[in-house]
Structure formats: C-alpha cells, structure tokens
C-alpha cells in the first residue's frame, strides 16, 4: 500500500500507481516486498532496487528465472525501462508518480521519454 495511505489513510489514483509499481518490481526481481529481507542495508524491496538502480546495477536485481541471458532476443534496455517505470511508480510523493495512462504510454512506446525518479518510498509498506 502507498505510504500516504499507510500513514494518513489518504487514498487516491496515485495509490494504485504505487501498488502497480511494487507489483512490477516484485515480478522483475522475483522477490516479494512484504517478506523482503536483505542483511546488507535495505529495509525493503523498494530501497534494494533503488540502491542498485542508482549504482548502475539495475540488471543485477532481475530474477534469473525470467531472463535467458544467452538468448539473441534478450533486450537489456527493455528490462531497464521496466525497472525505471516501476521506480517512477513508487516515488515517495504521490504527486511525483505518473498517471496510469502515462505508464501505459511508457510501456507502449520506446520513444516516450521517461523521467528519472526523485526518491522512492523507503517506508516499509506492503502492496
């Protein structure tokens, strides 16, 4: 659930965008946000993905079950784009998250510009 709903009971369309982003990052990583544990320094799946993204290691979070790295059809830029869209959806401030109509456009066109996420929610909320 979105941080604004978990902390203040405030729900909006952007709350659903947040949940969609969590789900997308769970699918890509093969990890669940509500049972995520990393002994390193991450509180939840979102902070884990955000840290790897900022370090330029986005592909390292991808679940090996969903990717055939040796396939000639494997397109790393598509996976990185999906991660970036997921991170945009889980931004801390609801106003910074895209509308779902924009998310659909981002998935549907490689030429649609995607802005970088400002700051993802680090609250240990669950989708």
N, C-alpha and C positions, 0 to 999 in steps of 0.2 A: 504494500500500500504506500501511497505517496507520503512524504514527510509532513506535508501540510494537513493531511487527513489524520495521520497518526498522532500528531502533536496538538492540533487545534480543532479537529473534527470538520475541517473545511474541505469540501469535495467539489471538483469541477471537471470539465472535459480534460483538463491537463493532468488530472489524477489518473485517468485511464491511459493517457500517453505515457506516464511514468510506469505504470504496470506493464504496458506493452514493451517498453524499453528493458525492464527487468527480465521479462519472458524471453526477449530476443537475445540478451546476453547469456541467459541460462542455456538456451539452445546452442549457441555458438561455443560456449565453454564446456558444456556438459556438466556443469555444477549448479546446484540449487542455492539460491540466495538465502533461504531460510535455514539451511543447515550447513552453510559455508564455514569452513574453518581453515585458516592458514596460520601456521605457527610463526610465520615471518613477522608481519606487522599490519596486516589488513584486517579490518573489522568485519567486512562483508564482501560479497562478490563484486559489488559496485566499486569499492575502493581498490580491490585487487585489479580489476580490468582497467580502471582509470590510471593506476600506477604504471601498469605495463604499457598502456597507450602513450602516456607522457614520456616514457623511456624509449619509445620507438620499437617496442617489442610486442605489438598487438597480435601478431600471428602466433606467439607463444601461448596465448590463452585458448587457442582453438582446440576443441575436442578432437583427438586423432581419429575417432570413430567416424566423424562426418567428412573427413578430408582424405583424399588419396593424393598425397604429395607428389607421387611419381606420374600421375595422370597428365596427359597432354591437354586435357580440358580444364585442369585446375587453374583458377584465376585468383591469385592472392589479393589483387586490388578489389575484387568483389567482396571478399570476406572482410577486408579492412573497411570498406564502405559500410557494410552491415554493422560492424563494431562501432564505427563513428556515429551512425544513425542511432544505435542503442544508447550510446553515451549522451547524445543530444536529448533523447527522451527522458533520461534520468537526472537531468540537471536539478540542482538544489532548488532554485527559484522556479515556480510554476510558470511565471511569465517568460522565462528563457527557453522553455520547452516548445518545440514546434507543434502546430496543429496536426491532427492525424491526416488531414488532406495533404499537407506538405510532406509528411512522411511517405505517403503513397507515391507522390511525385518523385521523391528522392529514390525510392526503390525502382520506379518505372523508367527512369532516365539517368544515364551515366553523365549527362551534361548538366543536370540540375546541380547547382552549387550547394555544397554543404558547409555550414559554418562550424567552427570548432566549438566544442563545449567549453563553457566558462568554468564551472565547478559542478561535479556530480554530487548527489546527495551522499553523505557519508553516514547518515543516520542508519541504525540497524533496523530498518523497516523491512517488512516482507511483502512480496507481491501477492 
